[in-house]
């Protein structure tokens, strides 16, 4: 692995670890919000990000996820724009980790 790739991998790993810890935080009772994290893998970055988004919604509620899958909406919740870190998997697709703030309306 070249020096540049090793550095990128270390930085991405640090971000993912920090996001994972943030995703473990409980819901803030005052704002009714939580920061959630999820990961996904796919043949393209778009597919991996789709899987991340599904995971974010499932981490809140399987009902929320199913509402989004059927109608493209998240009734009762506000989902912030996810932030992603994606890495190519040595010719085997892309892995992404993402996090988003999800609030109950």
N, C-alpha and C positions, 0 to 999 in steps of 0.2 A: 504494500500500500504506500503510495507516495506521501510525502510529508503533508502536502495540502489536503489530501483526502483524509488522512488521519486526524488533522486538526478540525476539519469540518465534522467528522464523525464524533469527536469529543465534544464539540460545541453543541451539536444536535442532541447528543446523549444527555448533556447537562440541562438543556432546555426541557427535554422530555421528562427528566427526573423532577425538575422544579414544577412542571405542569401537573405531574402525577400527584405530587404533594398538595398542590393547590386544589386539585379535583377531589381530594379526600376531605376538604373542609366541609363542615356541616352547613345547612341552610341558615342564612342570617335571618333571624326571626323578624327584625325590624323591616327589612326590605323584601323578605320572602324570596331571596335569590340564593343561588349556589353556583360556583364555578365547577363545571364538570369537565372531565377529560375522557378521551376514547382513542382507540387506534384502529387502523384498517389497512388492508393490503389488497392490491389489485394489479391487473396488467398495465393500467395507466394511472396517472396521478388523479384524474377525475374519478375513476372508479374507487380508488383508495379513499379519497375525500368523501365520497358518497357513503362509504362504509363507516367512516369516522362520524359523520352526521347522524347516521342511523344509531350508532353506539351512544352518542350524546343523548339522543332522545330516549333510548331504551334505559339509560342510566337513571332517568327521572321516572318513567312510567311506560309500561308496555302499551297502555292505552294511548298515550301521547304519540308513541312511535306509530301505532296502527292508524291513528287519525291522519298523521302526516303522510303515510304511505298511500292511503286511500284518497285523501282530498288535498294534499299539499299544504295543509294548515296545521297550526298547533294551538287549538282552542284552549283558553285558560292559561296559556303560558306565553311569555315573550322570550324568544331565543336570540341572544346576541350573535353577531357575525363571528363565526369560528376563526381562530388563529391556528394555522397549520405549520408543522415542520415535516417535510417529506424527503425521503432518501431513496435513491434507486438501489435495487437489490441485485447487483451484479448480473444483470441480464434477466432477472426473474421477476420483473415488475417493479412496483413502487410501494413503499410502506410509509404511512403518514400517521402522525399523532396530532390531535387537535384538542383545543379547549374552547369553551364558550360559557358565558354567563347566562343562566336560565332562571327566569323569574316567574313566579306564580302571579297571575293577574288578579 
